[in-house]
Amino acid sequence: MEITRHGIVQTTNGAVPTIGQQLPDFTLTGAAGDKVTPVDFAGKLTLISVVPDINTRVCSLSTKKFNVNAANFTDINFITVSTNLPSAQQTWCAAEGVQNMVLLSDVEKHFGQAMGLYVAENNTDARSVWIADADGKIVYRELVLEQTEEPDYSSALAYLETHQN
């Protein structure tokens, strides 16, 4: 998939999943070094916000916006995935007061490669928003083609409002 960063074309490692497909198998790393897979999201709607680097302006902004809105939902997983180390993610969360989002690290690139989002040029995953249903089927996706732009929060949150139990 082609994306741009500051107008410069970059290419991800492959095709991204479509609505209706199952989340592919991947492994992410939690704050305590625990391994997290799609099975860990089962049974709940799950919003996955993918950001290239939590320590950049747009990534920080989008994670904080979803964090504020996550407080309005019950029984929905809110996750941010970045390629930062878990320790860097936890430092950022503490500094920014983020408590409603679970930050998971893709430092090993399993998620990005499985999802077709890995960008070798800058060793990050492409900004995107995904919602999977309780069975792990993708029911919403937004691929942010210009990586310096924010995602469409309203559409993702509206989907959750309409489909929450």
Secondary structure, DSSP 8 states (H G I E B T S, - for coil): -EEEETTEEEE-SS----TTSB-----EE-TTS-EE-GGGGTTSEEEEEE-S-TTSHHHHHHHHHHHHHHTT-SSEEEEEEESS-HHHHHHHHHHHT--SSEEEE-TT-HHHHHHT-EETTTTEE--EEEEE-TTSBEEEEEE-SBTTS---HHHHHHHHHHH--
